[in-house]
């Protein structure tokens, strides 16, 4: 990359340009009074991909409006991360000095719903207005990274008398941008990919990856290495560097029925002659795949090219379809449609868009408001925070200010939290029907209260001990109007008995013991992971009896703990990729250090202190990696064996 940031641009989706951001000649810039702007999609925030951003002149011009999308973190916002490289020590201009109107939006993986980039310049309903649907998928890289797919659709009135409701129809033009991605199964770096069998419900991580860009017109995909350079196990191996091989990319593009593949993210050490040789090799691979599948080598379906600066690719035009699948020119085609509101309708903003300063209403009568208020007010773009206790004050404030999020104790002065939520949902119009609301349960509230929460369509009903970090994250994602991908494990039905049994072992806050450390060292070595633990699930924390790989850590809040979920299962719990798991994707241990991607935990059970014939889980033996992976059947049995060794040591104490 040589310090120049990779960039692919498109004007609509009829034309795709490949190039690099470079430092502009400022004297050649002539501002105009016209309004311009667009959308910038960042795959991740490694410097080789964002260093060009501060030199992008239109960000400094007031007539431009931009929306910058990128992977959403919890610890830092996208805006905070981008401003980091423009601190005074590194750069003479700060992010806030840019004169354009710029919005920053963090994204999660969303392969289905996505978001729309609408072109509303056409007001003549006889001529359809195009829209681009953007969907995203997590890639396998060393940091949180998104790939993007862009599909162009048409907006066509459902009737000649209405311009309010439109049906989006796929126009057929699409592209995917996949940079900085390594095969999940490293063996596939030398080929051997197997397409998914549609008769089987499950698929591998690599099949899931390919599914994302099936049938696109143009695929821009990272292929930094040849397999001979990737070279797993060699002293110069590039394994775990987060990049793909030519062999892998050509194969997955072929089986995904991609029309045109652009090899991308070239190794900066390659010469032009080497790039020419690499392209010839890639095209030969495509020919062999065509012949393998019974095709004609003279008419290979997959066209392969190497992306280079300044290239322009014109995509074939496609017809727009009306609601009956009939093109504007009269041709009949098949199409899948989706009824939507027109982009100019006076409707609530989509669930991923900020609108002005936001407000969080805290109805705290028993809970301490100080910690969560401090956390909210310390963030960039901090929301207004209002803390009230009585029913009348809360209702008056809600009616006058329409807060963005409401968080309540279920005991308030003058009513319960549920009663307050019912008033909001039934008496305050469209805002009241949709505003995110969270209720903190009283001790002892059970299934009946949870059913009430579901009937009121609450975003969360928080039971049991919780950390301020969990509540902060829950509020943050509600402000983003995105689903929280971090679920606290429910309490076991016999939780009181389980905690009493754990206390009776005398293990909590005891000194390290070699008999347990020996087992975690062996597990760490056998599974080739950086972390192995014996974790005990206490009332409001997980505490580590043995710790290999988390230097200095003795415990975490319980709602952070993967092990809190694992103790609820009879078998081992395996999480191949935490970023793909709705229970863990937004967990601080996934978003930040130690950046958990893979987890496998075996419940550790001991005889109950109340009924010695009944074994109760008190914690887990677990192995953790920062790379996604899975366990074979032999490895699963081995993990169970290690768990049994821990249980044997504990039985010797009783």
ROKEVO-943656 format. One record per residue (C-alpha): residue in three letters; z, x, y. Coordinates in steps of 0.001 Angstrom, whole numbers, plus 500000, padded with zeros to 6 digits. Each point is the difference from the previous one (the first is absolute). Example, Ala and Ser with C-alpha at 12.3 -4.5 7.8 and 13.67 -1.06 7.14 Angstrom:
2
ala507800512300495500ser499340501370503440
***
This chain:
654
unk500000500000500000unk500461503029502266unk502223498192502493unk497392497297500608unk501063496551498863unk497803498137497510unk498563496750501315unk497652497266498813unk498849497391502508unk498168496699499667unk498388497613502460unk500558496774498107unk499079501011496471unk496259500343500435unk500300503669500926unk502429502645498775unk500288503384501710unk501764503063498637unk501384502692502275unk503044501762501338unk502172499634503063unk499762503020502260unk501286500959503408unk497879498258502651unk498480501433503164unk502016497924502475unk497611500630502913unk497309498004498220unk502097496841499799unk498987497334502505unk502322496983499975unk498347496615500376unk501499496686501066unk499007498378496700unk502543499127497303unk499723501969496777unk502164500690497003unk500304499639496284unk502100500654496946unk501161503350498596unk501075500122496340unk502142503005499073unk500325500757496292unk503095502191500475unk501634502243502566unk499412503519498685unk498960502131502940unk496477500690498734unk499373496254500291unk501612499248503367unk499600503198502061unk496815498663501554unk501725496884501327unk501449501603503193unk496472501231500871unk498377496584499643unk499097499334503651unk499750496163499821unk503738499881499315unk500538501294503554unk497706497500501753unk501571496764501326unk496960497818499230unk500460500586496258unk502123497927497623unk500870501395496555unk501951498981496930unk501084502910497794unk500933499145496415unk501648502334497510unk502504500082497124unk503254498324500984unk503232501899499549unk503559498726500366unk501720503129501314unk497374500566502735unk497374497749501512unk496339501020500094unk500297500498503755unk502997502333499564unk498131502116497450unk496887500306502179unk502062500866503064unk501677502801498029unk496907502223500060unk499737499440503784unk503510501177500866unk500221502382502944unk500369503070497762unk496640499321498368unk497844498149502512unk499833499619503809unk499432496215499961unk502271497422498414unk498916496955498051unk501407497716502696unk497740501634502610unk496881498495498438unk498668497404502439unk498227497765497501unk501676496847498730unk500976501059496490unk501869498153497257unk501436501726496930unk500266498102496742unk501488501187496714unk498472498732496773unk501059499661496373unk497708499709497012unk498162496681500132unk497009499712497679unk499593496239500361unk500839498398503355unk499407502933502347unk499287499364503671unk496931499089502025unk498125501838502724unk498134497210501773unk497020500322502308unk500394497020502318unk497177500890502372unk497829497130498790unk500913496551501298unk496816498330498760unk500948498219496778unk496374499998498874unk500352503734499493unk502827501110497738unk502523502564501170unk500724502871497640unk503446501098498883unk501195502992498037unk502772499630497446unk502120503126499527unk502050500481496845unk502088503028499042unk501310501793496928unk502503502801499488unk498448503266498838unk501508502792497918unk500749502710502534unk502991502101500988unk500920497590502837unk499597496267500519unk496218499517500210unk497751496941500192unk496381499514499039unk498023497271501758unk497283497532499036unk497937498231502667unk497944496906499165unk497839498116502478unk500109496223500014unk498398497271502104unk501758497222501891unk497998496806499649unk501056496551501274unk500826497557497248unk498120497281501926unk497654499803502932unk502566498026502001unk502930502356499570unk500518503528501248unk503662500204499035unk499978500521496265unk497800502690498545unk499307501188496498unk499792503728499430unk497179500885497600unk499551503446498568unk496927501543501481unk499698502683497330unk500407503111502147unk503083502035499089unk501400503506499984unk503120501781498760unk501621503115501453unk502117501955497510unk501189503379501148unk502805502236498694unk500378498485496545unk500750501637496650unk499361498300496642unk503184498357498758unk499147501272496510unk499241503663500630unk498017500243496755unk497307497856501667unk499277502810502455unk497457501228497428unk498588496535499263unk500822497556497251unk500774496924502098unk499978496740497999unk499109496798501880unk502514497194499795unk499601497513497156unk500009496588501771unk501464498418496874unk503199502009500435unk502517498963502681unk501217503501500895unk498186502982501410unk500753503649500658unk500676501338503488unk496523501569500090unk498350496726498927unk501970498268502756unk498683502629502426unk496394499388498931unk500448496236500231unk500652500399503729unk496483501249500798unk497948498202497340unk496490498980501158unk500263501499503502unk496768501057501677unk501315503379501048unk503015501979498769unk501340502985501949unk502317501800497552unk502015503216500034unk498583502550497526unk501346503307501270unk499813501859496680unk497950500586496896unk501981499704496784unk499725503791499550unk501851500347503337unk502499497213499278unk500791501933496792unk503267498465498728unk502376502629498648unk498234503005501527unk501658502337502563unk497607498698502685unk500277496334498974unk499557497331502680unk501802497394497864unk502461497888502027unk498277500975503265unk498911496385500448unk496208500322499775unk497229498881497641unk497281501818498090unk496248499389500133unk500040499147496292unk502606497255500499unk498466498498503133unk496422499727498708unk501250498348496815unk502271497404501648unk497339499190502616unk497438499425497240unk502237497689497985unk501040498161503182unk496314499117500567unk499985501721503392unk496544500117501575unk500392503222502014unk502636502722499641unk500744502451502800unk501871503074498766unk502622500734502619unk502949502194501005unk498143503162499018unk501909503197499296unk499819501945503303unk499368503207498033unk496577498812498794unk496790501341501505unk496949497828500676unk498278501419496901unk503030499144497870unk499984496462501388unk496324499661499054unk500794501154496453unk502950497590499799unk497787497079501063unk497384500863497359unk502762500127497377unk501396496627501108unk496573498368499801unk499520501441496514unk503306498417498958unk498755496628501284unk496781500371497970unk501971500774496822unk502199496948500518unk496908497802500505unk498476501308496762unk503314499603498161unk499994496313500930unk496404499497498865unk498389500206503421unk496938501837501259unk500647503432501486unk497112499397502402unk501764497024501581unk503681500925500198unk502053497154501466unk502543502280501710unk498567501918502925unk502051503122500828unk500046501942503257unk502343502487501655unk501444498768503274unk499228502282502909unk500543499792503704unk497502497866501875unk498573498152496994unk499241496298500457unk499618497538497123unk498286496664500635unk501173497282497628unk497597497313498814unk500147496768502011unk501515496947498361unk499574496335500809unk502759497740501244unk500877497025497816unk501069496536501020unk502688497981498245unk497544498977497270unk499001503576499163unk496647499565501812unk498859502823502244unk498967499387503589unk496435500808498941unk500134497364497272unk500616502184496950unk502622498923497475unk502635502520498914unk503380500014498328unk503016500588502191unk503757499654500058unk501352498427503187unk503337499717501709unk500857497378502612unk501741501409503058unk500759499205503611unk497575501395502537unk501212503197501610unk500266498280503402unk502216497164498753unk503401499636501630unk501955500909496881unk502915502288499202unk499075503701499805unk499390501459496519unk503111501214498200unk499304503659500749unk499591499887503802unk502574500699502723unk499946497799503122unk502094501334502891unk503654501014499754unk501650498466496998unk503440498484499699unk502522500010497164unk502724497328500035unk503142500983498070unk502358497138499147unk502921502128498791unk503423498413499638unk501420502124497170unk497566502934499783unk500250502975502362unk497021499940502356unk500477503487501509unk498309502201497342unk496873497875499601unk499699499405503749unk500172503756500651unk497344500690497368unk497620497398501428unk500446501113503597unk499455503675499141unk496408499471498777unk496799500392501992unk498804496618501271unk503539498795499349unk500412496211499945unk502387498088502211unk503169499324497958unk502229496994500723unk503316499506498146unk501594496525500035unk502578498201497845unk500069496265500662unk497550497327498921unk499333498699503525unk499393503457501505unk497675500950497141unk497964496786500183unk499670500209503790unk498825503608499871unk497569499287497153unk498464497022501791unk499614501860503314unk498832503396498704unk498360499496496574unk501315503277498517unk497759501972497642unk502638500212497238unk503317498197499415unk502789501583497919unk503102497914499238unk503292500077498202unk500311496888497860unk503302499357501796unk499588499353503737unk502181498365502643unk499182496302499713unk497621499994497013unk498726501935497010unk497003502292500161unk498085497599497762unk500689497063502338unk498760502032502956unk496829500986498096unk499302496346499133unk500062499076503700unk497621502847500821unk497598499077497199unk499930496249500741unk500500499617503771unk498285502937501717unk496308499487499325unk497532502531498630unk502098502964501129unk503029498665498104unk497972499454496832unk498784503593499927unk502648502230501620unk501445502529497486unk503676499240499246unk502479502011497947unk503416498707498888unk502860502208498820unk501885498297497177unk503718499406499866unk501901501566497080unk499692497876496877unk496905498030501058unk497759499658496970unk496897498321498636unk500430496748501917unk500042501845503324unk496897501984498987unk498149496775499201unk500940498700503457unk498595503192501517unk496732499483498126unk499708496384501179unk500447501176503605unk497274502627499462unk502288502836501091unk498565503495499972unk503112501328498268unk503420498862498799unk502083503169499805unk502746499930497378unk502511502682499092unk500715503271501830unk497081501269502090unk499410503108502096unk499124499891503724unk496797501849499055unk498934497147497723unk500612497350502661unk498252502167502621unk496956500383497730unk500025496283499220unk499965499160503699unk497329502607500738unk497515498606497486unk500727496473501252unk499136501193503506unk496792501430498568unk499521496599498320unk499208501751496746unk501655499488496603unk502937502262499183unk499144502143497011unk503589500971499266unk502098497685497876unk503701500428499430unk500928499602496369unk501905496782499254unk503564500344498775unk500609499752496284unk501520496734498784unk503034501975498769unk500170502250503071unk503780499830500324unk500439501028496372unk497369502717500397unk501728501517503055unk503394499869498279unk498535501797496984unk498468502679502235unk503349500555501750unk501753500287496651unk497856503000498990unk501492502165502769unk496562501491500686unk499596498970503650unk500598502860502476unk500882502388497155unk498930503649499917unk496655501085498453unk500137500652496263unk497788502386498045unk499682497580497083unk498071497570502228unk498205502647502076unk498633501547496804unk498301496722499089unk498484499424503456unk498687503592500063unk498316499450496635unk498518496672501154unk498685501573503198unk498327502799498042unk498572497812497252unk498460497384502305unk498910502655502546unk501499498110502929unk501817501310503084unk502987497630499669unk502236498824497159unk503249498062500545unk502892498231498369unk500516497181502502unk502913497538499959unk499590496600501724unk503187499351501979unk500652496891502151unk498140501206503097unk498590503411499010unk498401501957497206unk501992503162499296unk498585503029498170unk502106501353497161unk497300502582499274unk497303501058502441unk497053502285499378unk497582500239502934unk501732498099502837unk501849502878501582unk503144498942501847unk499657496289499218unk502900498223498308unk499124496338500588unk497719497484501728unk500539496374501049unk499643497741496990unk497130498015501488unk497969503249500061unk500576500510496274unk497225499591497449unk502835500232497473unk501419496671501252unk496864498400498578unk500002502116496835unk503507498928498916unk498789496389499820unk497590500833497159unk500698500610496326unk497166502530499691unk499080502938502233unk498437499122503357unk496852501905501002unk498439499849503475unk496670501887499804unk499340499824503753unk502669498725502387unk497443499448502772unk498275497446497777unk503248498211499105unk501133497114502201unk503642500826499247unk499897503550501330unk497027500744502297unk502055499737503242unk503163501561498539unk501222502901502199unk500043502263496920unk496265499292499623unk499088500017503697unk502029503162500585unk501706502795498089unk499880500437497014unk496745497947500189unk500396498331496621unk496729498929498380unk500968500069496305unk503307498851498512unk501201499491496453unk503594498991499231unk501877499364496772unk503079497744500314unk503273501647498991unk502321497534498244unk503665500224499047unk502374497500498332unk501329497364502401unk503574500420501199unk500485496289499247unk498206499736496654unk499486503278498186unk497341498509497730unk497735499358502985unk498177502937501623unk499430499871503750unk497655502175502133unk501803502137502579unk497082502146501156unk496897501860498842unk498555503303498968unk496844500260502076unk497099502344500706unk498125499941503324unk496761501496501331unk498222499979503370unk496674499482498206unk498955496803498205unk499903500233496210unk500989498117496867unk501830500702496740unk498434500115496544unk501734498243497113unk501392503354498807unk501371500703503469unk501610496570500180unk501766500653496698unk501116503407501272unk501508498459503136unk501906497522497843unk501272502925497902unk501293501759503113unk501696496753501066unk501640499730496580unk501334503554500427unk501688498958503268unk501502496955498294unk501287502200497147unk501773502266502473unk501627496972501619unk501076498566496656unk501895503235499292unk502172499245503050unk501128496561498906
***
